[in-house]
Amino acid sequence: MEKEIIILGAGPAGMTAALFAAQAGARVTLVERNAQVGRKLLVTGSGRANLSNHGVAPERYFSTSQAEPWLAAVFAQFGPTDLVQWLRTLGLLTYSTADGWVYPLSNSAQSVVQAFASALERAGVEVLLEHRLLSIRNIKDGFELGFEGQSSLRCRKLLIAAGGKAYPTLGSQGDVFPLLQKLGHALVPLVPALGPVACDMRAYQKLQGIRLDAQATLLDHEQVLAQTRGNLIFTQWGLNGPAVMDLSHRVARHAGGGLELRLNFLLDHET
Ligand SMILES: Cc1cc2nc3c(=O)[nH]c(=O)nc-3n(C[C@H](O)[C@H](O)[C@H](O)COP(=O)(O)OP(=O)(O)OC[C@H]3O[C@@H](n4cnc5c(N)ncnc54)[C@H](O)[C@@H]3O)c2cc1C
């Protein structure tokens, strides 16, 4: 049977797109390889789901292209306040911390997933689970999708929301990128971001497990590449926490290492 719109991937992006399309009157089928929707969403914010931040601004995003004009247009159309109001229509109440972070009132990512799942049901979205996409073929007036161990599906419109490559055991493994390239889409190089940073920790083994607020400065031969401030966690293999996650994309772009990270734990005590 031919579907009107197929949305591939039941993460936050795919579920949101499905709800908006269904609310606008479209007949929507949401297709997901996992046995449940929102699998990655479940682990976000350490199970607490950090939903947004009121400090969101175009200049806070790092991009190789001129991101600011189009990001400003995107945020003007649907910013953090719009998101919070829309989540409320799904029955999801939120609160904000003093520094702008937005969390569900329940402090539970599980409740966020449940709110999305119920909203999809109420909106009449058809959800097909355990459907792993293997192929996309252009056909007259649409697409034909092939799945692992399932019948193929045809649709007139196709929206891909299959995520990136972070935490592949949760579903998004990057296997859809080559399928899109075959259709003629360009793929920008994938770079890890917002992750921990592996460092030579031999001298710091006794600090394992310690958390501290710090200023982190990333240098390449004395040239400052980035500077952040936030919580820092010492692990066996490197550093974790917002202070390094916020500059990890700069580390990733310098494949081969040779970078230096300077930590200042006394920033709040300097005169
Ligand atoms: C540990 C961790 C913590 C995080 N914490 C936060 C946080 O607190 N706040 C925040 O804003 N962000 C957080 N993030 C980032 C956030 O999870 C992602 O930005 C978000 O999930 C992206 O949504 P998405 O819908 O684009 O992709 P995904 O959530 O990855 O969803 C894509 C879906 O597509 C499906 N899919 C992929 N390929 C196929 C295929 N071939 N066939 C069928 N289905 C397929 C996948 O199974 C998946 O369900 C965190 C990420 C991680 C890994």
The ligand as an ORCA input file, in Angstrom:
! r2SCAN-3c Opt
* xyz 0 1
  C      24.405      9.916     26.195
  C      23.712     11.056     25.492
  C      23.124     12.074     26.257
  C      22.489     13.149     25.616
  N      21.888     14.104     26.384
  C      21.234     15.133     25.792
  C      20.511     16.107     26.553
  O      20.433     16.018     27.788
  N      19.889     17.106     25.881
  C      19.909     17.197     24.499
  O      19.306     18.141     23.940
  N      20.555     16.266     23.757
  C      21.195     15.249     24.363
  N      21.840     14.301     23.600
  C      21.778     14.438     22.133
  C      20.412     13.928     21.645
  O      20.187     12.626     22.108
  C      20.376     13.961     20.130
  O      20.669     15.266     19.679
  C      18.978     13.556     19.640
  O      18.645     12.255     20.051
  C      18.943     13.652     18.124
  O      17.635     13.357     17.728
  P      17.322     12.712     16.315
  O      15.870     12.453     16.299
  O      17.939     13.574     15.274
  O      18.170     11.356     16.282
  P      18.048     10.015     17.165
  O      17.555     10.304     18.528
  O      19.357      9.305     17.008
  O      16.907      9.212     16.406
  C      17.115      8.671     15.135
  C      16.279      7.401     15.039
  O      16.419      6.866     13.717
  C      16.480      5.468     13.817
  N      17.216      4.908     12.657
  C      18.491      5.166     12.287
  N      18.844      4.454     11.223
  C      17.755      3.720     10.897
  C      17.505      2.763      9.873
  N      18.430      2.396      8.996
  N      16.268      2.196      9.830
  C      15.295      2.559     10.718
  N      15.493      3.435     11.715
  C      16.713      4.009     11.803
  C      17.259      5.210     15.101
  O      17.023      3.914     15.616
  C      16.759      6.322     16.002
  O      15.696      5.917     16.840
  C      22.468     13.215     24.208
  C      23.056     12.187     23.448
  C      23.660     11.126     24.085
  C      24.274     10.020     23.239
*
